[in-house]
C-alpha cells in the first residue's frame, strides 16, 4: 500500500501520478491555509506550487533523500529572506515541503493520507479555538510627558480595570520629551475599553493611548 510508485525508475505513468498528486495536495494545503488563517494571494499560490517543485527536485536527484532535503531546504530560504513569518505561515511552508518530499520519493498514498490527517487537525484546531488565550491578554501603550512620574500615576487605574498588569518596556520619543510605556495587561470581565482609556487620558494629558492584541511572538 505504501510502496513507492517509482521504485523501478521514473516512467511516464509514475511521473503523471506524482505530478497530479502534487498539484491536488498543494491545492488542498493552500485551501486549508486560506480557511484557517489570514493570507495573501502570493502566499497561497506559493503553497499550492511548492509541493510539485519539491517533488520535482526529489525526482531529479534520483530519490537520494539526503540530497533532496538539502536542496528543498535551500529553496525554502527564499521565503524567509523575503519577510518574517509567524508560526502558522512557517508550518504551512514546512507542510507543503514535507508533502513534496514524500511525493518525490514516490509515496503518493502516504502523502495523501498525511495531507488529509494534518489538514483535518488544522481545521479542528481552528474551529474549536484550540489554545486560544481566554484571559483577554492585551498590550497597552501609553505616551506620557517627560515631567510625569509614571512609576505610580497609573497604578490605581490599572488595579481597577485589570486583573494583572506588567510594565514591559519604556522608551523615549520626540527627542526625549515624551516617554512611551508598554504594559502587558489582562482586562477584567465586563470592562469597557473606552472608559478605561478615558481614565488614562486624564492622567497622561490626553496624549496617545493604544490598546491592542498582543503581537504574535510565535515566530520560529
N, C-alpha and C positions, 0 to 999 in steps of 0.2 A: 504493500500500500504506500509506503514511504520511500520506495526505490526512486533513484534519480532517473529522469527521462533522458539524460544524456550520458548514461554510463558507458554506452558503446561508442561514444563520439557524437558530435553535433551533426544532425542531418536536417533536412528541410522541415520534416514533421515536428521534431523536438524544438526547433527554432521557432516555429509558428506557435506552438503550445506555450513556450516561455514568453514570447512577445505578448500574446493575448492575455496571459495570466498577469503579467507585469502591468499592462495597461488597466485591466479591470481592478486589480488590487490597489494600484496607485489612485484610481478614481475613488475607490471606497475610502482609503485613508484620507484623501482630500475632503471628501464629503463629511466624514466623521469630524474632522477638524473644524469645518465650517459650522457644523451643528453644535459644537461644544465650546467654541472659543471665538474671540474677535479675530479678524483676519483681514488680509489684503489680497487682492486678486493675484498679484505676482507670487505671493507666498503659497497659496493653494495650488496654483499652476505648477510651481516648483515641486510640491509634494506629489502631484499627480505624475510628473515626469521622472522624478528621482528613481523609483523602482526599476524602470526599464533601462535607465542609464547605468545604474549599479549592476544590474543583472548582465548587461552587455559587457561591462568591464570584467565581471567574473568569467563569462564565457570566453572572452579574448585571452585571459591568462590560463586557459585550459583547465579550469577547475582547481587551480592552486589557491587554496583558501587563504593562506597567509598573505600572498601577494595581492590577491583580490581585495582583502580587507584593508591592506595598507593603501592601495590606490583609491578605494572608495572613501577612506578616511581623509585622504588628501583633497579629494573633490569636495567633501563636506565643509572644509575650511573656508570655501568661498562664501558660504552663508554667514559664518561667524565673523568674517572680515568686513562684511557689508554693514551690519548693525547688530547691537546686542539683542539677544532673545531671552524670553522668560522660559520657565521650565516646560510649559505646555508646547511652545514652539520647538524647543530643543528635542523633546521626547517625540514629537511628530516627525522631525527630520530623522532621528535615530530609528523610529518605527519604519519609515519608508526605506531607509538604507538596509535594515535587517531583512525586510521582505525581499528587496532586490538581491541581496546576497543569497538568500535561500533559493530564489528562482534561478539565479545564475548558476547555482550548483545543481540545478535540475530538480529540486524538491518542491515541485509546484503544489502538490496536495498538502504537504506540510505547511507551506507558505500561506495557502488559502485558509487552512484551519487556524493558524496563528493570527492572521488578519481578522477573521471573524471573532475569535475569542477576545483579542485586545480591543477591537472596536466596540464590542458589547460591554467590556469593562469600562471603557471611557464614557460611553453613553450612560451606563447605570450610575457611575460616579457623578456625572454631570447632573442627571435628573434628580438624584437623591441628595444633592448638595453635600456630598461626602467631604469631610474635612473642613467644612465652612466654619469660620470663626463666628460664634454666636454671641460673643461678648461686646459687639459694637466697637471693636478696636479701630481707632482712627488717629489721624495726625492733626495736631493743632499748631498753626503758625501764627505768631503774634509779633508785630513790629512795635517797638517802644522807643521813645526818645532817649537820648544818651543820659539825660538827667534823672530818669526814673529808676528808682530802686526796684528792680524786677524780682529780687530774691523772694519777697513775701507779698508783693502787691496783688498777685492773682491767687494766692493760696486760699482765701475764703471762697472765691467763686469756684475754683476747681474742686474744692471739698464739697460744695453744694451740688454741683451738676455732674460730677464724675464719680465712679466707683474707684478708679485708680488713675493716677497720672504720674508721668516721669519726664523731667526736663532732660532731653537727649542731645540738644545742640544749641549753641549760642554763637552767632556770628554778627559782625558789624556790616552795615550797608551805608550807602550815601556818604562815602568818605569818612566813616566813623561817627557820623552824627546820629545814627539810628542803630538799634540792635534788633536782630531777628531771633526770636526764641522759638524752638520747636519742641513740642510735647507729644509724647505718646499717651493717649487717653482712652479710657473706656467709659462711655456715657452711661448714666443711669437710665433705667427704663422710663419712658414717658417724657424725657427731656426734650424741650423744643429748642432746636439749634439756634433759631433766630433770637430767642430770649437769652440764651447762653452767650451768643456773640455780642448782643447789645450791652450786656453787663461788662464784658471785657472792653468794649469800645469806650465806655465811661472811664475806665481806669487807664487806658493807653492813649488817651487824647484823640480818639476817633481815627487812629492810624489803621493800617491794614490788619485784618484778622481773617484767617483762612482755615476752614475745617475740610479735610478731605480723607478719602480712604487711604490707609497706609499703603505706600508704594510697594509693589511687589519686590521682595528681596530674594525671590526664588530662582535667580539666575544661576545656573550650574557652572 
